[in-house]
Amino acid sequence: MTRKKYTNDFKQQVIQEALETGNNAVVARRYDLNSNMVGRWVREHKKR
């Protein structure tokens, strides 16, 4: 099974929602993603 690739636009949308709500798990469920992945995207975004 190959890894799924997400576009930068999609990641930015997810990151923005996670930052606005403050709840990675809710956003992850909404997009059928793993909450750890959402958290990693948010952490990487904050480092920039």
Secondary structure, 3 states (H helix, E strand, C coil): CCCCCCCHHHHHHHHHHHHHHCCHHHHHHHCCCCHHHHHHHHHHHHHC
